[in-house]
């Protein structure tokens, strides 16, 4: 092997070695977290109800409360009007506030108990009922509970009780005060607070589940599984 050939040979070896070292190093990702803020769209449930959607940070939310009366596989959810029956439910059920679909359905959506939320079939396909931490992501993105309250609420007093101070709805979430249905089957809170359920138990096998209330401020509550609450759906992560 002459001198020139040796040089070429060693040069090739060095290049191969450097290539191997470079290829074996994990490159640091430069990908930024997804930010859908302001992105608008729609989603349709199994009943044909069309809901506007809005991107807020890394999440995409429905802008209205769910009002389906069927699961995403087409089966019906039992409507429970009786107060006595509602308080003893250990199976899925839904209702309209004051059992009045004419005045409350389109604006505030339905109220669902935990057993209907936890089926995993309540949200449209490709969407889900958020857990506690997913609500927390939204609230933290908006600056924490104190700052997020007004940013989430619909402005003015068309639906919220006067004076609705601090409501800006600046991200388009449009939280409405749909109230809830208590364990004894009574309805309350309309125009004063919105109460949304989470698909998460407080502890394994616990009779309590997580929920969030938005009124004059934001509160995280653990509630009984009998309560009827509103539902906001969150798009599945891509």
Buried (B, 14 or more C-beta within 10 A) or exposed (E): EEEEEEEEEEEEEEEEEEEEEEEEEEEEEEEEEEEBBEEEEEBEBBEEBEBBBBBBBBBBBBBBBBBBBBBBEEEEBBEBEEBEEBBEBEEBBBBBBEBEBEEBBEBBBBBBBBBBBBBEBBBBEEBBBBBBEBBBBBBBBBEEBEBBBBBBBBBEEEBBEEEBEBBEBEBBBBBBBBBBBBBEBEBEBBBEBBBBBBBBBBEEEEEBBBBBBBBBEBBBBBBEBBBBBBBBBBBEEE
